[in-house]
């Protein structure tokens, strides 16, 4: 029965286009898994151990508060040939700068972002909303009740992060993906700006 559970979980992770949380896995697997997240966590650990002992080219990663099957980084050059870089995921420097501000200061309004960046960000905000990298987190209780923006789950998926805390946890930023490096640099520049102006 245990091997059947592992196969069910493996099949779900393999087929899912996005990370699956333990609760989502439980709902999808139903009786095959049984009740309780602990058993699912154990199944995922066992699958991970199987992949490591068999030296497979893929692994299970925890990203955006869920689990996902991903190929190991050393096979990226070949996978890249299969999936050419998607143009719609390429982000401009203004978009990355705005994302850095939102990631480290969220939630905040468009005006607050513009005060930090010093330029109009209306178009950038719209683009980031269209790409689902940010979302509306409510409205600020001030005159005009402007929208508040914060990063989305898609943001975590796009940058391969499990949570926003991971941005600050890169001990070696040079090993981070290039876009994450830019966000880390922008956040450092932002911190220096705030220290000077504060």
N, C-alpha and C positions, 0 to 999 in steps of 0.2 A: 504493500500500500504506500510506503514511504517513497519508493521510486516513482510511483504514479503521481504523487503530489509534486515531486520535483519536476517531473515531465510537464505537468500542467502549468506550474509556475514558469518554467523555462519557456514553454510555448507562448504564454501570455507576454512575457518580457520580450521575446523575439518578435512577436507580431505587433506590439504596441508602438505607435508612432511617437509617443511621448513618455516621460517617466511615469511609473505607476506607484502610487503610495501603497502602504500596507493595507489600508482600509479598502482601497480600490481593488487591490489584488484579492482580498478576502471576498469582496462582493462578486467579483468575476469568477473566482474559482469555486465558490459555494461549498458544497459538501466535500469536495476533494481535499480541501485544506482543513476544514473544521473551524472552530471558533478561536479567536484570540490572536493578536499580532505576534506574540512570542513565538509560536510555532512557525509562522511565516518567516520571521527573522532567522530562525534556525535553518529553515529550508534554503533561504537565500545564501546564508553562510556556507552551507554544505555544497550548494551549486558552485559558489565561488571557489571553494576548496577543490572541487572536482576539476574546474577549469585550470586552476593553477597546477595541480598534480599532472594533468594531461598536457600542460604547456600549450593551451589553446590560444588562438590569435585574438580572442575577445575576452571580455571580463564584465562583471556587473559593477556599475558605479552608482553611488548615491548622488542624485542631482535634483535640484528643485523640490526637495522633500519627498522624493520618490526614487524608484530604482529603474535602471535602464541597462540593456545590453549594449556595449560599445566595443569597437575594435581597439586593440592596444595601440598606443601612440607610435610604436616602431613600425606599424604597418600603414601609417598615414600616407606615405608617398604613393602607394598603390591604390588606396581607397580614393585619394584625391583625383587620380586619373579617371576613376569610374564616375565620381560626382564632381564635375567641374564647379569651381566656386560660384555660388549663387549671387548674382549681382544685387538682388534685392536685399541681401543680408550685409552687403558692404556698407559701412557707416562712414560718413564724412567726419572730419575733425570737429566741426560745430556740433554734430550729433553726439559724438563721444564726449565732448566737453560738457554738454548739457546732461548727458546720462551720468557723468561723474558727479555733477552737482546734485542731481536728484538722488543718486544712490547713497551719497554720504550725508545729505541734509533732509531727506524726505520725512514727512510729506511737506511740499511747499508749493506756492502759487507761481504762475507764469511771471508775475511782476517781481517776485523774490528772486527767481532765476535770472531775470534780466538785470536786476541790481548787481548780482554777482558777476555775470558775464559782461555786462556793459553794452549789450546789443539786444535787438529785438529777437525773440526766440519763437514767435508765433508759428512760423513755418516749420521749424525744427520740432516743436511740440506736436504739431499735427502729424508729421512724418513718423515720429516715435510712437504715437498712438496708433497710426495705421499699421505699423509693423508689430504692434502689440508688445513693445518693449517697456512701455509705461502704461499706467492706467489712472483713471480718475479715482481718487481716494475719498471724495466727499467735497464739501465746500467749507471754506474758512468763515468763521463767525465774525465777519467784519462788514463794513459797508460794501454793497455790491456782491457779497458772498461769492468770491472768485473760487474757481475749482482748485483743489489740491491734487498734486500729482505725486505718484510713487512708482517705483519699479514693479514689474509684473513677474509672474512665474516664467513667462517667456524670456524675460531678461536673464533669469538664472539659467535656463536651458541654453540660451544662445552663448553664454559665456562659460558654460560648464561648471556652474557653482551650485552647491547645495543650499547655501544661505548667503545673505549679504555679509555675514561675519567672515566668510571665506575670502573676501576681497582684502581684508586686513591681515589675513593669515598667511599670505604668500611670503615665506621666509626668503625666497630667492626670486624676486620679481622678474629677473631675466629669463627664468624658466616658464613664466606665465605666457599664455597666448598673447599675440601682439595687441589685440584690442583691449585685453585686460590690463596689459602693461600701460597702455595709454590712459585707461581709467585710473590706475594707481597713481601715475604721474600727475594727472589732472587733479586728483584729490590732494596730493602733496602740495601742488601749486596753490590750490584753494586754501589749504591750511596755512601756508605762509602768508597769503593775502589777508586772511582773517586775523592772523597774529599782528600784522603790520597795522591794519586798520582798527584793531580793537583796542 
